[in-house]
Amino acid sequence: MAYKCREEIVGKRFLSVRSPTKLKVSKISEWEWRSGVVRAVSSRDATSVEFTVLVEFEDVEWKRREWIRVHETFQVFLVEHTLVWTSRPPSDKDPPSKPLPGLCFKPIVDKCGFAPSKKRVVEFLVDHDLAVVEDDDIQFYQEGDENRYESVAGNPELQKAVKAWVDYQDGQRILLTTPTVLVGYRVEVYRAEGTTQWYTAVIQSYNPTTKVCITISV
């Protein structure tokens, strides 16, 4: 089956680079990357110079989340695209002949010609190691791949990570395509403002005109 990919970037991991000097693609492994999760966006037009995202950086507590105009702030801002299989570079701890699951990213901001280089940044699951690989060296995740690759079949931790990613994509797909089936379900809702990061609620109804789920706190 076709690989899983959703266009919405809310809830996805991101990788970013902010540098006072011009970045060189040839030294991409030396860039000072910061990662985190996109929690909200100002609009769906990610190409607009006004495009603003609410981000939680992994190296600071969530209360220090911030709204950032990514086109003004970063030289590179990459957002999770889908799961792929690829090998670590030969210099790393795993041999290149052993494909592993990792997240690949697509550029929202690219001020250094990263995209035309035909290279992708991949973040391997579990250890979050980053690698720069050629397009031809990755294989997009297909349903059931976790049962076909030896690297996952014998590794419970990787199995759990792949399953968690797949389950999350399936949950998001239901929320976006058939939200009416979720009426009556308990959910966790993210708060973009206030002192509480998440709160628990129950979906009472769904308005197909406004595409808004009505929830009550519990």
Helices and strands as residue ranges (DSSP letters): E 13-17, G 25-30, E 33-41, E 52-57, G 62-64, E 66-69, H 70-73, E 76-86, E 100-110, G 115-117, E 119-124, E 130-134, G 135-137, E 139-140, G 145-147, H 150-153, H 156-177, G 179-182, E 186-190, E 198-207, E 212-217
